[in-house]
Amino acid sequence: MEEVTLTKNNYSQEVENSSMPVLIDFWASWCGPCRAMMPVVAEIAKEGKIKVCKVNVDEEPELASKFGVMSIPTFVAFKNGQMVGSTIGVQSKEEILKLF
């Protein structure tokens, strides 16, 4: 499954109305740890069991603010439109999957 670029305009459709679990990845192009996480996030997306939505915090400050994102990368997990967990910083794939 492709990674979805999340904006304030498609947030409801992609996250709240998703039939799949959703992982939101808050990142920025200048963030080294965010770049380090890209292969892990891409692997989760490729497996197709979890929808991966990426939020560039520089382009979508309102979404970052909505979730109180102060540090990146921040990962937020959703099931049935409800937030079920979050974590900050470089994580293993296993740690991210534990959020669900």
N, C-alpha and C positions, 0 to 999 in steps of 0.2 A: 504494500500500500504506500502511496505517495505521502510525503509529509505535507501538511496543510499550513499555509501562511495565514495566521490568525490575525484578524483586525477587529476593531470594535463593531464593525458592520456585519461580520459573519459569525461573531462569537456565539450568539444564541443558537443559530443553525448548527454550527460545528460542534459545540460543547453541550449546551443544555438539552438539545434535541437529538443527541447522538445515541444510537442503539448500542454502540460499542463503548467500552471503557476509553477514556481520553487522557493522554498525557500532554500537558502544556509545558513547552520548553521556553523559558524566558532567557534571551541571549542578546548579544551584540557582536558585531563584526570585529571590534577592537579587543574583545575579551579572550585572552589566551585559554583559560579554563573552559570557556564555552566552545572554542574550536576543538579542544581536546575531547570534549563530550560528543562531538558531531558523529563520529563513527558508531558510538554506542546507541545514540538516539536513532540513527539511520537503520541500525540492525533491528531495533524494536519495531520501527515502522515497517520494515521489510517483512517481518514475521506475520504481519496482518491481523494480529489478535487485539492490538491496541491502536487507536487512531492517535497519531502524533501531530500536534499543532504547535507551530513555532511562532513566538512573538518576539520581534525585534524591538527591544525596549526603547531604542532611539526613535523608531517610527510610530510606536503605539504606547506613548507614555500613559494614556488613560487606562489601558488594560493593566499595565505594570502597577499603576497606583491602586487600581481596584483590588489587586491581590496583595498590596503592601510589599511589593518586591523592592528590597533595599540592596541586595547583592545578587550577582548573577554568576554562573547559571543558577536559576531557580526552576525546580520541576514541581508541577502541581498535577495530582491525579484526580480524575473524576470517574464516577460510576453513576449511571442513571441521572446525569445532570447535577449530581451532588459532589462537592469536594470531599475526597476520602483520605487525602494525605498530601504532604509536600516535603521537599528536602532542598537544601542549598549546597552548591559546590560540586566538585568532581565526585561522581559516584560510580560504583560498578553497575553493570546491567542488572545483576541480582538485587542490589539495593533499591534500584528504581522500581523493579517489578514488585518488590515487597510493599510498595505504597498502595497497591491494589488489594 
